[in-house]
């Protein structure tokens, strides 16, 4: 593989950006702001998550009931 000067520049820029991001992540003020943003995102997503959770529970119960009925039908000689 031949070295490309353009590729080298991109790697250097990428490394600088990653280092800057890690330095910012260690900053307590940045951590606080990120926590606030994450909390707001969770609050906005909560109704949809609850609805999806209820729907998943309903589907799981229905599937369990169907499996239980089939097992019961196999073990019941009169069924």
Helices and strands as residue ranges (DSSP letters): H 5-25, H 28-75
